[in-house]
Amino acid sequence: MKEIHCYRFESEIDSTIDLVSECLNKDEHVLKWNTQIIENMYDGSEDDLEEGATFITKQKLGKKVYEFHAKCTRHDPPNYATVETKTKEGISKTEYILKETPEGTNFIVNVSLIPSNWIYKLATHMFKWSFKHVYDEQFDNFIEYVYQIEYERGIFDKEFIKDNLGIGMNKSEVIDLIGEADVVGVDPKNALPYWRYDIGATDDYENELDKQLGDGIVHAIDEEGIRNGIVKMQLFIGWRDGEISNISNTYIEGGKLITYCLRSNDGAIVE
């Protein structure tokens, strides 16, 4: 049967084409912004995906979970990718087009269906307006996710922290600069407020060392986690009277574990 065009999405993304392509194609990102896809299962490694390759995609539609056979019919990163998925309704084709622009990246999505029979052909023509509601949400999520990754990679590095966080800043200023802390508690010595940022960690990351210190204690550096790349950096901020009294940031540099410290000592700032 004739292919029916069902949906088109186009937007300008103020980010590099390489980052947009990475977030669009890599499962480590896709599974975070796409609320339908649960898992993609490959015959080998995801990195081996090329034009003509097939895989199984597990998706949640409504309350049910389905497994579909998918085929990569075009794979030309970072500019083009086309995936066809076979369902009882027919063959669904999703085409992604990325174009580099002076402002960033032009992002285009086309979705079409080759109906399996005349009943699904009729249903597609009648209800293809509903594609917009479903897909707009997904691709709005995608654009927000790209900006989130760009923000994290661009702002959360050791030089930014060293240049922009300082003794005497208040909590509102810190939140405006780097967001809410991952963990809030107190230090074990004086029971003063202590914040920890697990920079570059997965969403489900937990510092097991803090649990050993006791409930609500925030003080232990996960050196093993940093060395193994589970968390990129760990930033600790100590508070006194609502202002920063000390800062420590631990990361790997040149294969060595480095901790940058800044603290107030009798009114003087010691680095």
Secondary structure as UniProt FT lines:
FT   STRAND          4..13
FT   HELIX           17..25
FT   HELIX           27..33
FT   STRAND          37..42
FT   HELIX           46..48
FT   TURN            51..52
FT   STRAND          54..61
FT   TURN            62..63
FT   STRAND          64..76
FT   TURN            77..79
FT   STRAND          80..87
FT   TURN            88..89
FT   STRAND          90..101
FT   TURN            102..103
FT   STRAND          104..115
FT   HELIX           118..127
FT   TURN            128..129
FT   HELIX           130..155
FT   HELIX           158..164
FT   TURN            167..168
FT   HELIX           171..178
FT   STRAND          183..186
FT   TURN            188..190
FT   STRAND          193..199
FT   TURN            203..204
FT   HELIX           208..213
FT   TURN            215..216
FT   HELIX           223..227
FT   TURN            228..229
FT   STRAND          233..240
FT   TURN            241..242
FT   STRAND          243..253
FT   TURN            254..255
FT   STRAND          256..265
FT   TURN            266..267
FT   STRAND          268..270
//
